[in-house]
Amino acid sequence: GAVVSQHPSWVICKSGTSVKIECRSLDFQATTMFWYRQFPKQSLMLMATSNEGSKATYEQGVEKDKFLINHASLTLSTLTVTSAHPEDSSFYICSAPGLAEQETQYFGPGTRLLVL
Amino acid sequence: QQQVKQSPQSLIVQKGGISIINCAYENTAFDYFPWYQQFPGKGPALLIAIRPDVSEKKEGRFTISFNKSAKQFSLHIMDSQPGDSATYFCAARRSGGYQKVTFGIGTKLQVIP
């Protein structure tokens, strides 16, 4: 099946700094990618839909200026958490729909962010 | 508003037993229902999925039962094994790979020897 990678797998940063998380589709192209956030023992909450070559679509309640999304190519989407605060600590997961089997979404392994 | 309701939130099953997780949805526009398995610290992985035009789908030890009129679907894990211990999410989506997925709250399954 298709593979989606994320980098880094975990990151610790100081409050006030910005953190960039990369999501790559390794063996297929993805014009659309999705970014989720997951708190411990909770479900995945969709944050935004990343579209190659255009602006991302954010879910209600998600701060656009806080969570910057850039979908620069057909295989790469990035999520930048700007001026991170401890409450931004979470597990961030991206996904991409495969082209060969469009009903399936492939999820990345996730990025654990801890803001001190 | 929780569009996909999942229960139970936790489940303990003895090895060899049947694990059953139930979900219900509200939006009749949903027509694709996947189940995901997630291990701690990992992203979700697609386990099995069903469309509402079939009432049951089986893949190995995993079976989805679907009741369109009741807007309910369930996952059955036969002969549950300790390696099945994970969190399971039911989900729903409109047709088309680019549609966003709505997840249930998740069920933490523990299979004890």
Interface residues (C-beta under 8 A of the other chain):
Chain A: V4 Q6 T31 T32 F34 K41 Q42 S43 L44 L46 T49 I93 S95 P97 G98 L99 E101 Q102 E103 T104 Q105 Y106 F107 G108 P109 G110 R112
Chain B: Y32 P34 Y36 G41 K42 G43 P44 A45 L46 A49 F89 S95 G96 G97 Y98 K100 V101 T102 F103 G104 I105 G106 K108
